[in-house]
Amino acid sequence: MRAVNGGHEVSPNHFDVLIVGAGLSGIGAACSLQKYCPNKTYAILEARPSVGGTWDLFRYPGIRSDSDMFTLGYSFRPWLEGKAIADGHSILKYINDTARDYRIDSHIRLNHGVKRASWSSPDAQWSVDAECGQERQAVRFTCNFLMLCSGYYSYVEGYTPEFPGIQNFQGTVVHPQKWPAELDYANKRVVVIGSGATAVTLVPAMAKTAANVTMLQRSPTYCVAMPEQDVMANFLRRHLPAKVAYNMVRWRNILFGIYFYRLSRRSPERIKKWIAKRVQQALGPHYDTATHFTPRYNPWDQRMCLVPDGDLFAAIKSGKAAVVTDGIETIAEHGIKLRSGSELPADIIVTATGLNLVAFGEIRVSVDGRNIDPAKTLNYKGTMYGGIPNLASTFGYTNASWTLKAELTCDYICRVLNHMDKGGYKVCVPQNDDPSVSMEPWLNLTSGYIQRAMDKLPKQGSKTPWKLHQNYVRDVLSLKFGSVDDGVLRYLHPNAALEATAC
């Protein structure tokens, strides 16, 4: 059945806004729309059979946040649990509870994997093609504005290097992104390959029941211990309204994070020494922290790893876990032969070797029949893309929590939509007319998973508003309070849309 609006038929699959992804970002985007654009119709298309995104996909032992929940949580919904560094199950419950309590769940269409999005200037709208259910039935939606909230990595599979001899291994090989629920590692010898946040989480969790767990790393990562519970937050919650206490702790953590990041960039040697001292204290005076916990790069050249309550260090001190820094020569039948000549026996090998980064959630995007190469696009304010009309994506901070930037992005797009309604515009598109703006890599981290995908990702510009500053306070001023009509983001009436977007 088709509704009639202003004398025109409206398809039941047409919405003012389509959101792709029902994870932390997508649910947050829907909440922003309901609050700031209550008259907009919207739907959320989610490829998976359940809500939660990352926090529903990853099921490996110990899965938890690597940001505190006072900044990873939504600004409008206080985190009320005791743990500031929360486990994955608690975060998934938080997302689902938000979707239910804000009545977002009725707008979600599960098992709808978006494959293509095509913009038509004559129609001033997007056509979005999805595959529905196990039968992968083709279904088309149309919308006036498209918001991509599907994250930054491929959900199909994680990244695993081609280890020589892996086919000879007689045990079990698993990647954390596809953790088998039936895997029994009790009393087994486990080798976790990797040194990032996933490995640092897995090792102490598996060490509780495994015979032993070895973290095999090619090179070290900065690991910083942090209390799992926030004493100040728990105190404030006992004496103040939940929202007041939450906002106080949230801003404390935001400002401290900005301070620590800037101090790390200005005085890297000072921060190196501070981290090294804390790790040495945790592991004891005789542990070789120089080999196993002293990276070759400066702090924040890559994301740091949080160690809640020092659980990784405690597992190492107990003898249940160990760290080996070496290269892999080959995988043997019953373990891993190292370049140093030694061998690590293993019943289970976990390849915590990273993610496959993707742009636009692996959706093929076209504008008026012209296919868009994400690597040739210029990102505007961390939200939109030069020459692509009525489309935004969410991407969190590399030096702080994901949600901080995602929520600013969604609130900003709501401001843009309201400005369009007020002016009678149908199209908004960022256009770079400044020849002095040069393209730079989108992300400034040296992590392997980022470097592998750099040639596929969008670019940032050398100056504002095309530059990503990775600074929450600066982005608040720009996205929350700055003008939405800066001359770079062009607003167009329908009859002007074709000419502008075809350039």
N, C-alpha and C positions, 0 to 999 in steps of 0.2 A: 504494500500500500504506500502511496506517495502523498506527502503532505503538500499543502499549497501555501506559499508565502509570498504575499505581494503580487498575486496573480501568476507566479511562476511555480512550476512543479519543483519540489525539493526531494531528491533521492533520500531514502532512509539510510543510505551509506554515505551521505554528505554531512560534514561537520565544519564548524568554523575553524576548529583546531584539531589536528590529529597528533597524538603523542605516541612515539614508538618506544616501547620499553616500559615494563611495570616494576622496575627496581626502585632503589632509593631516589633516583633522579626523577623518574616518571611519575611516581606517586607525589613527590614534592611539586612537580610542575602542575599536576592536576589541582593540588591544594591552592597554589598561587592563582590559577585561573578562576577557581570558585570564589576566592576572596576578592580579587581585584577586577575580574571580568565576569561577573555572575551571569550575564546574559549570553555568554558564548556557549555554544554547544561544542562538546568534545567527546572523543573516545580515546582509549589507550589500546594499542595493538601490541600484544605480547606473544612472542614466538613460542615460549615454553608453556607447559601445562599449569604453571603455578606462578604466583607473585613472588617477588623478592630479588630477582636479578642475581648478582654475585652471591648474595647471602643464601639463596636457595640452590644455586648451582654447585658451589663448593661444599663438600661434605667430609673433608679429610680431618683426621684427629687434631683437636686443639684449635680448629678454625676460629679466628677472632679478628677484631679490628686492629689496625695499626695506627689508628688515631683515637683520641679520647672521645667518648660519646657525647660530651658537652659541645663539641664542635662537629662531630660526624652526625649527630642528631639534628632534627629540624629546629629552627629558631622558635617556631610556634608550638612545639610539643615537647615539653621538658622530659629529659631522661630521668627516670625515677628510681632505677635500680642501683644497688650498691656499688657494682663494678663500673669503674670509669673506662677500663679496657675490657670491652664486653666480648663474650663468646658469640659465634655465628648464630646459634639458635635464638639467643636473646635479641639480636639485631633483626633477624627475620621476623620474630614476633612483633617487634616494634613497628616494622614496615607494614605488616598485615593489620595490626591494630589501628594504625593511622588510616589505612585504606578503608577499613570498616567504619571507624568512628567518624570520618569525614565523608562517608558515603561515596567514596571513590570506586569501591569494588563493583558497583552496578554499571560503571562506564568501561570496565576492562573486558576485552575480548581475548581470551586465552587461545593458545594454539594458532595464532595468526602471525606467521613469519613474513615480514615485509621484504620483498625482493627488489622492487623498482619503484622509483618516484619520478614522475614526469611533470614538468611545469609547462602550462600553456598560457602564453600571454594574452591571446584573444579571449580566453575564458577567465583569466586572472585567478587560476586555481591549480592545485596539484592533483594529479591522478596517482593513486598509490595502489600498487598491485601486491597482494599478499597470497600466501598459500595457507590453507586452513586444514587443520586436523591431520591425522595419519594418512588420509587419502590425498593430501596436498591439493585440495580443491582450490582452483583459482577464484579469487574474489577481489573486486575493485572498490576502493573508497575514493572519494574526492574531498578536498578540504581547501580552505582559504589560506591556512597557515600550517606549516609542518614543523614539529619539534622532535628532534632526534635525541632520545634519552636512553640509548641502548648501550652506553659505555664505550670503552676504548679498545677492547680486545675481542678476539673471535671466540664465540661460545662453542664452536665446532670441536676444537682441540687446542691443547696448549703446545708450547714449543719444546721439542726434544731433539737435541743434536743427534747426528748419526754416530753413535759410539761403535768403534770397531769391535767385532766379536759379539755384539749383543745377542745375536741369534743362537750363540752357544750356551747362554746362561740357562741353567736348569731350574732356577727359582722363578719368582714372580717379579715382574716389572710393572710399576704403576706410575701414572702421572697424577699429581694432586687434583687436576681439573676433572678427572674422571675416576674418582676414588670408588672402588668396588665395595659396596656395603658389607659383603660377606667376607672381606679380607681379614684373616686371623693372623695377627703378628705377635701374639703372646708367646714368649720364650723363643722368639726367632731372632736371628742376627739381621739387622737392618742397616743398609747404607743409604743415606739421603744425599743425593748429589745436588749441590747448590748451597748458596750462602745468603740468599735474600730473605724477605719476610716470611715466605712460606716455609722454607727450611728451618728457620729459627723458631717457628711455631711448632712444626712437626716433631723436631728432635726431643724436646722435653715431654711432649704429650705421649709419644710412642715409647719413650724410655720408661714410663711407668710400668709397662707390662712386658716389653720386649726383653730378650736376653741381653742385648746391647744395641745401641744405636750410634752410628758414626756419621757425622756430617762431613762429607768430602767436598772440599772447596778448592777451586783453582786459585782464588785470591780472596782475602778477607773483606768483610763489610763492617761498617761502624754499627755497633750494638750498644744501645743505651737502656739501662734498667730504669723502670718507672713503676711506682706503686700501682697495683691493680685497682685499688680503691682510692678515691680522692678524699682524704680526711677533712679538708676544708669544705668540700661540697656536702659531705654527709652531715657535718656540723651545721652548716647554713640551712639545710633542709629541715633540721629539727627545730629551727628557731624562726624561719621566715617562710612566707608563701612559696610554693614550689617554683612558680614562674620567676619570681624575684631571685631566688637562690640560683636557679639555673642560668639566668642571664648574667649574674655576677661572675659565676665560675666560667661561663662561656667566654666572656670578654677578657677575663684574666688569662685564660688559655690562649686566646687569639693573640693578645698583645705579647705574651711571653714567647709564643711561637715566632712572631715577627722579629722580636728582639734577638732571639737565639739564632735565627736564620741569618740576620744581618751581621751579627757578631761572628758567626762562622765564616761568612764571606770576607769580612774585614780582617779578622784575626784567626786564620785557619790553624796556625801552629798552637795558639793558645787553647783552642777547642780540642785539637788533637790530644794535647797533653792532659786536658781535663777528662776526656773520655777514657784515655789509656789508664789514667790513675784509678778511675772508678772500676774498670774491668779488672785491673790487677788486684784491687782490694777484694773484689768478688771472688776471684779464682785463687787467690793466695800468692805469696811472693815467689814461689818456685815455678809457677805456670808460665809457659813461653807465649806470652801475649804478643810479643813482637812479631812472631811468625803467624799466629792464628787470628789475631784481632787487631792488627794494624794495617789498614788498607794503604794502597799505593796512591790513592787520590785524596783530595781534600774533602772535608766534611761538606755535605750537600751537593757535591758533584753527582752523587746518587742519593736516593732516599735512605734515611737511616732506619735501622730495625729496632723496634721497641721490644724490650724483654720484660714483660710484666712480673713484678716481684722477683726479678732476677732468676726466673725458672730455668732458663738455659744454663746459666752459670752453676746453679745448684745441681742440675743433672750431671754436669761435667765433674764437679767436685765429688759427687757421690760415686763416680765410676760407672754409672749406668749409660753415660753418653761420652763421646769423645769427638774431637775435631781433628781432621787430617787435612793439611794444605799441600796438595800435590796435583799432578796431572794424570789423566787416565791413559795408560798405554793400550790396554785392551780389556774387554770383558771376557772372563773365563767361565768355565762351567759352574764354578761354585764361589765366584767372587770377582773382584776387580784387581787387575794387575796395574800397578802404578809406575810412573816414569822413573821413580826413584829405585825401582826394583822390588819393592815390597808388595804384598798382596793383602787385600781386605776381604776376608771371608764374608759371604752374604747369603741369606735365604730369600731376602726381599730387597730389591733396589727401587728406591723412589726417585724419580727424575723431577726434582723441584727446580727445573731449569728455565722457568719463565712462561710468558704469554706470547701469543701472536697478536701484535697490535694491528688494528684496522681503522680505517676512516669511514665515517657515515654509517657505522654499524654494518658494513659490507653491503649496503644498499646501493644499487646502481642508480645514479641521479642524472637526469638530463633536463636541459632548459631549452624549450622550443626545438626539440629534436637533436640538440647538440649534447653529446655525452660529456659529463663533467669529470675531469681528472682531479681528484682531491689534492694531489701533490702540486698542482698548479694554481690552487686557490689561495687567496690571502685572507687570513682570519681577522674579523673585525670585532674588537673589544672582547675577544674570547667567546663570542656568541654566534655571530653570523659570518657570511662569506661573500667576498667581493663578487658582484655579478650574479649572485644567486638570490632570486627574490623570495620573500616570505618563508624563509627557512632559518632555523636556529638549531644549535646543538649544545648539549651540556658537556663540559669537561672540567673536572675539579683541579685543585692546586697540586703541584708536584711537591710543594714544601709545607703543605698543611692538609687539612681534611678535604675530602672530595665535596662534601655537601655545602661547605661554605660558598664555593664558587657556583655550584649548581643552583643553589637557591637564589643567589644574586642574579644569575642568568635568567631564571624563570620569572622573577619579579620584574626584571628589566623588560622582557618581552611583553609582559602584561601592560607596562607603561606604553610601549610602542603600539600595541593593539588599540589601546584607548585613544592614543593620539591619532591613529588612522581613522577611527570612528568619528572623532570630533571634527576632523578635516574632510571627511568623506572620501578618504583614500582607500584604494583597494590593494595597492602594491607598495612594499618598501624594499629597497635593495641598496646595499653599500656599494659605493663606487669610488675607486681610487684615481684621482686626477692629479696627484702629486708625484711628479717624476723623480723626486729625491727620495721617495720611499723605496727601499730595497728589501728583497725577500731574505728572511733569515730562518733557520730551523725553528720549528714550532716549539720544541721542548729543549731545554738547556741541560739535560742530565746525560751522563755518560754511560748509563746502565745499558747492558747488552741488548735487552729486549726493545729498548728505545732506538738504539743505533741500528738494529737490524731493520727497523721499519721506517727509518727517517725519510727514505726516498719515496714512500707511499703516503706520507702524512701531509696535511696542509701546512702552509708557511705562516709565520708572523712577519710583520713589517718592522722596519728599523725605527719607527716613531709612532707616537699616539695618533689616531686611535687603533692602529693596526698592531701595536706591540703588546705582548703579554708581560705584565709587570710582576705577576706572582705575589701580589701584595693585597691582602684583604681590605685594609683601610682605604687604600687608594682606589680599589674597585668599588667600595661602598660609595665614595664620593662621585665616581664616574657613572656607575650603573644605577644607583638608587637615587642620587640627587642631581646628577648631571643632566644636561638638556638631551632630550631624545631627538632633537632637530638640529644637528650639528653641521649640516651641509654635506656631510659625507654619506650619511644614511639618507637616501633620496626617497621621498614619498610621491607616489604617482597616482593620477586618476586612471581609470580603465583605458581610456582612449590613448593615453600616453605610454602605457605599459609595454606594448610591443616594441616600440622604437628603442626604449631605454634598455630593455633586457637583451635585445639582439646585438648590442654593441660589444 
